[in-house]
């Protein structure tokens, strides 16, 4: 690629992750790459659903849709995608997923330096293979950003916080389209879903208690989630009349803009948690079977609630003991206290 002055601009190809939260955290890598001298152009191969996230990242020059479904092998399509990029003159490819299939486009594109962690049968596909020190690089974001540095650089690396660009026009249009007209009352955003499974979901009745308390105080309460989350958001809306149930009604870009309207976000450990943090909103994150030290919301405006029972974190999709005490025993009163503390700290 040539700049306007005719000089060659270095470029880096990143093969991005397949989860919403991981894609948000990957922005810290993109920010770090842009700190190089000279700053490279950053292109990202990513699932098509994630393009609205990448479009909110000014560090990304070009999002490249991966024509493959989640979990699909599709080696031929991955190979052809990489071959189509052979003339792009990338100096480096960074492969964030640790699977062999994720490295295929980087190899097929002919990038001379192909960086990633040691994973399943990737020798040859990658030629800058790094061992993963899980103790020094415990957080997912640390692992991502470390790949932008030399192998012998100090670890963990400094982490710039993700910050998504918000569309004011998109926000206003979404509010009108969804009937969210009152712009005076404060907004509580609730994100009660979690794609990973039930062991990450704080009970709907707890969310409903929070919603009733804030509605009684004159707040608006917006419920966010995908179409898969409709059963839980409907349960909350029925138990707390007055909530605006947006689950399955927003595109991802709309959800980003609307979360940026919130005065407070209460959320499970989910992709929407990371999006909310990257919009700069105050976030209360509820953790059960997962570890807040592994994938925390990357914002100073946060409170993390985690009981730390002996059986957690188990990282299972469903509670192996059948009681889900790590979430059920985390009372709504604790969340309301955390909300008050976060508000007091802010003001």
C-alpha positions as CSV (number, residue, x, y, z in Angstrom):
1,X,0.0,0.0,0.0
2,X,1.2,3.5,-0.8
3,X,0.5,6.6,1.2
4,X,-0.4,10.0,-0.4
5,X,3.3,10.8,-0.4
6,X,4.1,7.6,-2.3
7,X,5.8,5.9,0.6
8,X,5.0,2.3,1.4
9,X,2.7,2.0,4.5
10,X,3.3,-1.2,6.5
11,X,0.2,-3.4,7.0
12,X,-0.7,-6.1,9.4
13,X,-3.4,-8.8,8.9
14,X,-5.1,-10.0,12.1
15,X,-7.3,-13.2,12.1
16,X,-9.8,-12.2,14.8
17,X,-11.6,-14.2,17.4
18,X,-15.1,-15.7,17.1
19,X,-16.8,-14.3,20.3
20,X,-18.3,-10.8,20.8
21,X,-16.3,-10.1,24.0
22,X,-13.0,-11.3,22.6
23,X,-13.5,-9.1,19.5
24,X,-14.0,-6.1,21.7
25,X,-10.8,-7.0,23.7
26,X,-8.9,-7.4,20.5
27,X,-9.2,-3.6,20.0
28,X,-6.4,-3.4,22.6
29,X,-4.2,-5.3,20.2
30,X,-5.2,-3.0,17.3
31,X,-4.4,0.1,19.4
32,X,-1.0,-1.4,20.3
33,X,-0.2,-2.1,16.7
34,X,-1.0,1.5,15.8
35,X,1.6,2.6,18.3
36,X,4.4,1.2,16.1
37,X,6.6,3.5,14.1
38,X,5.6,3.9,11.4
39,X,2.0,3.0,12.3
40,X,0.8,0.1,10.2
41,X,-2.6,-0.3,8.5
42,X,-4.6,-3.0,10.3
43,X,-7.0,-5.3,8.5
44,X,-9.0,-7.9,10.3
45,X,-10.5,-11.2,9.1
46,X,-13.5,-11.7,11.2
47,X,-17.0,-13.4,11.3
48,X,-19.5,-11.3,9.3
49,X,-21.6,-10.7,12.5
50,X,-18.7,-8.8,14.1
51,X,-18.3,-6.2,11.4
52,X,-20.4,-3.6,13.2
53,X,-18.0,-3.8,16.1
54,X,-14.9,-3.5,13.9
55,X,-16.5,-0.5,12.1
56,X,-16.5,1.3,15.5
57,X,-12.8,0.8,15.9
58,X,-10.8,3.6,14.2
59,X,-7.7,1.5,14.3
60,X,-9.1,-1.0,11.8
61,X,-8.6,0.0,8.1
62,X,-10.6,-2.9,6.6
63,X,-12.8,-5.6,8.2
64,X,-12.7,-8.7,6.0
65,X,-15.7,-11.0,6.4
66,X,-14.8,-14.7,7.0
67,X,-17.2,-16.7,4.8
68,X,-17.4,-19.5,7.4
69,X,-20.0,-20.3,10.1
70,X,-19.1,-20.6,13.8
71,X,-17.2,-23.9,14.4
72,X,-17.2,-24.7,10.7
73,X,-14.0,-26.2,9.2
74,X,-14.4,-25.0,5.6
75,X,-10.7,-25.2,4.8
76,X,-11.3,-24.5,1.1
77,X,-13.0,-21.2,1.8
78,X,-10.4,-20.2,4.3
79,X,-7.7,-21.0,1.8
80,X,-9.4,-19.1,-1.0
81,X,-9.8,-16.1,1.2
82,X,-6.1,-16.1,2.0
83,X,-5.2,-16.4,-1.6
84,X,-7.3,-13.4,-2.5
85,X,-5.1,-11.3,-0.2
86,X,-1.8,-12.3,-1.7
87,X,-1.4,-8.9,-3.4
88,X,-2.1,-6.9,-0.2
89,X,1.6,-6.9,0.8
90,X,1.1,-7.6,4.5
91,X,4.3,-7.6,6.6
92,X,2.8,-9.7,9.4
93,X,-0.2,-11.7,10.2
94,X,-1.3,-12.2,13.8
95,X,-3.6,-15.2,14.4
96,X,-5.6,-14.8,17.6
97,X,-7.6,-18.2,17.7
98,X,-5.4,-21.1,18.6
99,X,-6.8,-23.6,16.1
100,X,-5.0,-24.8,13.0
101,X,-7.9,-23.8,10.7
102,X,-7.7,-20.2,11.9
103,X,-4.1,-20.0,10.6
104,X,-4.9,-21.2,7.1
105,X,-5.8,-17.8,5.6
106,X,-2.6,-16.3,7.0
107,X,-0.5,-19.1,5.4
108,X,-2.4,-18.9,2.1
109,X,-2.0,-15.2,1.9
110,X,1.8,-15.5,1.7
111,X,2.5,-13.1,4.6
112,X,6.2,-13.5,5.4
113,X,5.8,-13.3,9.2
114,X,2.9,-15.3,10.7
115,X,2.6,-14.9,14.5
116,X,0.5,-16.8,17.0
117,X,0.6,-19.1,20.0
118,X,1.6,-22.7,19.9
119,X,-1.7,-24.6,19.2
120,X,-3.0,-27.6,17.4
121,X,-0.6,-28.6,14.6
122,X,0.2,-25.1,13.4
123,X,3.9,-25.6,12.7
124,X,4.5,-24.5,9.1
125,X,1.2,-22.5,9.0
126,X,2.9,-20.1,11.5
127,X,6.6,-19.3,11.6
128,X,6.6,-16.9,14.6
129,X,5.2,-19.4,17.1
130,X,5.1,-18.2,20.7
131,X,4.8,-20.4,23.9
132,X,1.9,-19.2,26.1
133,X,2.9,-18.5,29.7
134,X,-0.6,-18.8,31.3
135,X,0.6,-17.4,34.6
136,X,2.2,-14.2,33.3
137,X,-0.5,-13.8,30.6
138,X,-3.6,-14.9,32.5
139,X,-6.1,-12.5,31.0
140,X,-7.3,-12.9,27.5
141,X,-6.5,-9.3,26.6
142,X,-2.9,-9.7,27.8
143,X,-2.5,-12.7,25.5
144,X,-3.8,-10.8,22.5
145,X,-1.7,-7.7,23.1
146,X,1.5,-9.6,23.8
147,X,1.5,-10.8,20.2
148,X,2.1,-7.2,19.0
149,X,5.4,-7.1,20.9
150,X,8.7,-8.9,20.5
151,X,8.8,-12.4,22.1
152,X,11.3,-11.2,24.7
153,X,9.3,-8.1,25.7
154,X,8.3,-7.7,29.3
155,X,5.1,-9.4,30.2
156,X,2.3,-8.7,30.8
157,X,2.3,-5.8,28.3
158,X,0.6,-2.5,28.9
159,X,-3.0,-2.6,27.9
160,X,-4.9,0.3,26.3
161,X,-8.6,0.1,27.1
162,X,-11.0,-0.6,24.2
163,X,-13.1,2.4,23.2
164,X,-15.8,2.0,20.6
165,X,-16.9,5.0,18.5
166,X,-20.6,5.8,19.0
167,X,-22.9,7.1,16.3
168,X,-25.1,9.9,17.7
169,X,-27.3,9.7,14.6
170,X,-27.6,6.0,14.9
171,X,-28.4,6.3,18.6
172,X,-31.2,8.9,18.0
173,X,-32.6,6.9,15.1
174,X,-32.6,3.7,17.2
175,X,-34.4,5.4,20.1
176,X,-37.1,6.6,17.7
177,X,-37.4,3.3,15.9
178,X,-37.8,1.4,19.1
179,X,-40.1,3.9,20.9
180,X,-37.5,4.9,23.5
181,X,-38.6,8.5,23.4
182,X,-38.0,9.8,27.0
183,X,-34.5,11.3,27.0
184,X,-34.8,13.0,30.4
185,X,-35.1,10.0,32.7
186,X,-31.9,8.0,33.6
187,X,-31.5,4.7,31.8
188,X,-30.6,1.4,33.4
189,X,-29.5,-1.2,30.9
190,X,-29.8,-4.9,31.9
191,X,-28.0,-7.6,29.9
192,X,-29.3,-10.8,31.4
193,X,-28.2,-13.2,28.7
194,X,-24.9,-15.1,28.1
195,X,-24.2,-17.1,25.0
196,X,-21.9,-19.5,26.8
197,X,-24.6,-21.0,28.9
198,X,-26.8,-20.9,32.1
199,X,-23.9,-20.9,34.5
200,X,-23.1,-17.3,33.5
201,X,-26.7,-16.1,33.9
202,X,-27.7,-14.3,37.1
203,X,-31.3,-15.4,37.8
204,X,-34.1,-13.5,36.0
205,X,-36.0,-12.9,39.3
206,X,-32.9,-11.0,40.6
207,X,-32.8,-8.9,37.5
208,X,-36.5,-8.2,37.9
209,X,-36.1,-7.0,41.5
210,X,-33.4,-4.6,40.3
211,X,-35.7,-3.4,37.5
212,X,-38.6,-2.8,39.8
213,X,-36.5,-0.7,42.2
214,X,-35.2,1.5,39.5
215,X,-38.5,1.9,37.7
216,X,-40.0,3.0,41.1
217,X,-37.3,5.6,41.3
218,X,-38.2,7.0,37.9
219,X,-35.6,5.3,35.7
220,X,-36.1,3.7,32.3
221,X,-35.1,0.1,32.2
222,X,-33.9,-1.4,28.9
223,X,-33.4,-5.1,28.4
224,X,-30.7,-6.1,25.9
225,X,-30.0,-9.5,24.3
226,X,-30.3,-11.6,21.2
227,X,-33.3,-13.5,20.0
228,X,-32.1,-16.4,22.0
229,X,-32.4,-14.3,25.2
230,X,-36.0,-13.5,24.7
231,X,-37.3,-16.1,27.2
232,X,-35.3,-14.5,30.0
233,X,-36.0,-10.9,29.0
234,X,-39.7,-11.6,28.7
235,X,-39.7,-13.1,32.2
236,X,-38.1,-10.0,33.6
237,X,-40.5,-7.7,31.7
238,X,-43.5,-9.6,33.0
239,X,-42.2,-9.4,36.6
240,X,-41.2,-5.8,36.2
241,X,-43.9,-4.0,34.1
242,X,-42.5,-0.9,32.4
243,X,-39.3,-2.4,31.1
244,X,-38.5,-1.9,27.4
245,X,-37.6,-5.4,26.1
246,X,-35.2,-4.9,23.2
247,X,-33.9,-8.5,23.0
248,X,-33.9,-9.6,19.4
249,X,-35.1,-6.2,18.2
250,X,-31.8,-4.5,17.7
251,X,-29.0,-4.9,15.2
252,X,-25.6,-5.1,16.8
253,X,-24.7,-1.5,15.8
254,X,-27.9,-0.3,17.4
255,X,-27.2,-2.2,20.6
256,X,-23.8,-0.5,20.8
257,X,-25.3,3.0,20.4
258,X,-28.1,2.4,22.8
259,X,-25.8,0.9,25.5
260,X,-23.9,4.1,25.2
261,X,-27.0,6.0,26.4
262,X,-27.1,4.1,29.7
263,X,-26.4,5.7,33.0
264,X,-25.7,2.3,34.5
265,X,-25.3,-1.2,33.0
266,X,-25.8,-4.4,35.0
267,X,-24.7,-7.4,33.1
268,X,-23.6,-11.0,33.2
269,X,-20.1,-12.0,32.0
270,X,-21.0,-11.7,28.3
271,X,-20.2,-10.0,25.0
272,X,-22.5,-7.1,25.9
273,X,-20.6,-6.6,29.1
274,X,-17.4,-5.9,27.1
275,X,-19.4,-3.7,24.6
276,X,-20.8,-1.7,27.5
277,X,-17.4,-1.2,29.1
278,X,-16.0,-0.1,25.7
279,X,-18.7,2.6,25.4
280,X,-17.4,4.1,28.7
281,X,-20.6,3.4,30.6
282,X,-20.5,2.5,34.4
283,X,-20.7,-1.3,34.5
284,X,-21.7,-3.7,37.3
285,X,-20.6,-7.2,36.2
286,X,-22.0,-10.3,37.8
287,X,-19.8,-13.4,37.7
288,X,-20.7,-17.0,38.5
289,X,-19.0,-20.0,36.8
290,X,-16.4,-17.8,35.1
291,X,-13.4,-16.0,36.5
292,X,-13.4,-12.1,36.6
293,X,-9.6,-12.2,36.6
294,X,-9.6,-13.9,33.2
295,X,-12.0,-11.7,31.2
296,X,-12.8,-8.6,33.2
297,X,-14.6,-5.6,31.7
298,X,-11.8,-3.3,30.6
299,X,-12.9,0.0,32.2
300,X,-12.1,1.8,35.5
301,X,-15.8,2.6,35.8
302,X,-16.8,-0.9,37.1
303,X,-17.8,-3.0,40.0
304,X,-17.3,-6.7,39.8
305,X,-19.4,-9.0,41.9
306,X,-18.3,-12.6,42.5
307,X,-19.0,-14.7,45.5
308,X,-15.8,-16.8,45.0
309,X,-17.4,-20.1,46.3
310,X,-15.2,-23.2,46.6
311,X,-16.8,-24.6,43.5
312,X,-16.2,-21.6,41.3
313,X,-15.0,-20.8,38.8
314,X,-15.8,-24.1,37.2
315,X,-16.0,-22.7,33.7
316,X,-18.9,-25.2,32.9
317,X,-21.8,-24.2,30.7
318,X,-24.2,-25.6,33.3
319,X,-23.8,-26.0,37.1
320,X,-22.3,-29.4,37.6
321,X,-23.7,-29.5,41.2
322,X,-27.2,-28.4,40.1
323,X,-27.6,-25.5,42.5
324,X,-26.0,-22.5,40.8
325,X,-25.3,-21.0,44.2
326,X,-22.5,-18.9,42.8
327,X,-25.2,-16.8,41.2
328,X,-28.4,-17.5,43.1
329,X,-26.8,-16.5,46.4
330,X,-25.6,-13.2,45.0
331,X,-28.5,-11.0,46.3
332,X,-30.0,-8.1,44.4
333,X,-29.3,-5.9,47.5
334,X,-25.6,-6.5,46.9
335,X,-26.0,-5.2,43.3
336,X,-27.9,-2.2,44.4
337,X,-25.3,-1.4,47.0
338,X,-22.6,-1.7,44.3
339,X,-24.6,0.6,42.0
340,X,-24.9,3.3,44.7
341,X,-21.1,3.0,45.4
342,X,-20.3,3.3,41.7
343,X,-22.6,6.3,41.4
344,X,-21.0,8.0,44.5
345,X,-17.5,7.4,43.1
346,X,-18.5,8.9,39.8
347,X,-19.9,12.1,41.4
